[in-house]
Amino acid sequence: MQKGSEEEKAPLLGDKRDPESDGVVREEGATAEIKVEDEIETTDGAEGSDDVDSKVGKKLKQKLHRKKKKKEKELQEVPEVTISNPEHEPRPTIEDLQQAVQEAEDIMRDNIQKLLNNRDRKLENVLERAERLLDVADNFAKVARRAKIKMWLRSKRRTICICTTVVLVVIAGVIATVVVLISNGIIKIKT
């Protein structure tokens, strides 16, 4: 122990910072050793000279005041750190752990159920789209067949007209020949 310092154990109820631990915050009700140093102001010089003593005293007071301000500033700049005290925290029981596991299982089940419901909705949407696409494809096939026939007829129109004309001429020729042969008596019709 140092000379001029005093040790005592006291509960930290107001300020939670321990001066020895550079601003570490402790839990309320915890005990810590606090060192209080007595500051002693001394002046060197003869007691008879007031001007010299007052100048030296003022300088010394100013110096002590600056040191005190510097210490206060350093204490304000120290970040507060919380330390958990595992001795005061209750240990979890088996029931607590089982409850935590049950809660985790429930959350996982809910998440899986949401995913499955979402997947089902998406699958239904895909099936509906597939059915609509099949209907559109059937209609397209019918229209395509009609268009193909129309285009074929348009491109073969001349050929069809020529063939039809030739067939009609041949039929007309056959009929004319039959009439001429009947009228000449070459072909006899039984009545």
Secondary structure, 3 states (H helix, E strand, C coil): CCCCEEEEEEECCCCCEEHHHCCEECCCCCEEEEEEECCCCCCCCCCCCHHHHHHHHHHHHHHHHHHHHHHHHHHHHCCCEECCCCCCCCCCCHHHHHHHHHHHHHHHHHHHHHHHHHHHHHHHHHHHHHHHHHHHHHHHHHHHHHHHHHHHHHHCHHHHHHHHHHHHHHHHHHHHHHHHHHHHCCCCCCC
